[in-house]
């Protein structure tokens, strides 16, 4: 039995070849990540020094920037299509998302101090 890697979309998936009574059995895992790929992005960034009143999208716990998990779900199918761990300053970024998607973004506090925060009906921004 040998294991070979074949690339589907953006991810490599293991393929097994096995001989069963003179026949061959083929199995592969196909990634659905390519269905959600595009030129859009989601980001949690702090306001710049030149625009201090701009929206602050950093991950926060008790209104203080912190580290936490961000999961992104396709609103139509509820498939989790991306996840990221924010930096300790609360900033995070996910690239290569289809800008036509309608998403639900959930931020989880792994320390257990606060419940999850949810943003619904989110669309990825397009890279300039």
N, C-alpha and C positions, 0 to 999 in steps of 0.2 A: 504494500500500500504506500503510495507516495502522496505528498501534499504539495500543491502548486498554488501560487498566488496569481490571480487574474484581476485586473483593475476594471471596476464598474464605476463610471462617473468619477467621483473624487476619492473613493475609498477602495482599498484592496480587500478582497474577500477570499477566504480560504476555499479551495476546491478539493474534494476528495475523489480519488479514483479507486474503486474496489472491484475485484473480480468475484462474481457470484455465479458459480456453476457454468462457466463459459461465457456469461454475459458481462456487461460492464454497467456499473451504477455511477451516475454523475449527479452531483449536488452542488449548488452554489447559493450564496446569499447575495441578493441584489439590494443595494442601498437606495432608499427613496430620497436621499439628500439632494439628488440632482433635480427632482421635481420642484424643489423650493429655492433653487439657486437663481441668482440674478445680480444686478449691480446696485442693490440697495444695502442699507445698513441701519442698525439700531445702536444707540450709544447713550450712556449715562455720563455726561460730562458736566463739570462745574462752569459757572459763568466766567467769561474772560474779564481781565482787568479793565478792558475798554468798555465793556457792557455789564456792569455789576448787577443790573436789574433783569438780566436775561434768565431764562428758565434754568433751574438747577436740577439735572436728571441723575445726580449721583445716588448710589444706594445709601440709605440712611437707617439707623436704629436710634429711636428716641430723638429724632431730628439731628443726629450727629453722623457725618460720613463714616461708614464702616465697611467691613468686608462681608459679603453674603453671596448666596447663589441666585442667579437670574435664569429662569427657564422661559422659553418662548414657545407658544403653542399656536398651531394653525387653528383659527377660530372655527372654521367649517368642519374639520375632521377631529379636532382636539389632539392631533398628533404633536408630540414634542419634537420640534424641528431644530432647536438649538439650545445650548446652555453655556453659561460662563460663570466663573467665580470673579467677583469684582476685586479690584485692588484694595489695599487697606484704606486708601483715601476715598473709596466709594465709586471710582470711575470704572467704566466697563465699555466694551464695544464688540459687536457682532457684525461681521461683513458677509458679503455674498448672499444676500437675501433678495427674493423677488419683490420688487416694489408694488406689485399688484396684490400681494397677500394682505389679508386682514388678520391680525394677530392678537393674542392675549399674552401679556407679559406678567410673570409672577416673580416677585422677589422674596426669598426665604431667609429668615434670620436663623442660622444654624446654632446660635448660642441659646435659643429658646426664650429670649426676653420678650419678643413681640410676635404677633401673628403675621402671616404672609401679607404682602401688599400686592394688589392686582391693578393693572392698567389694561382696559379692554378697548377693542376697536382701534388698535394701533397699526399704522402702516409704515413700512421702512422708508427712510429718506433715500434719495438718490445721490450718489457720489458726484461731486462737481468736478 
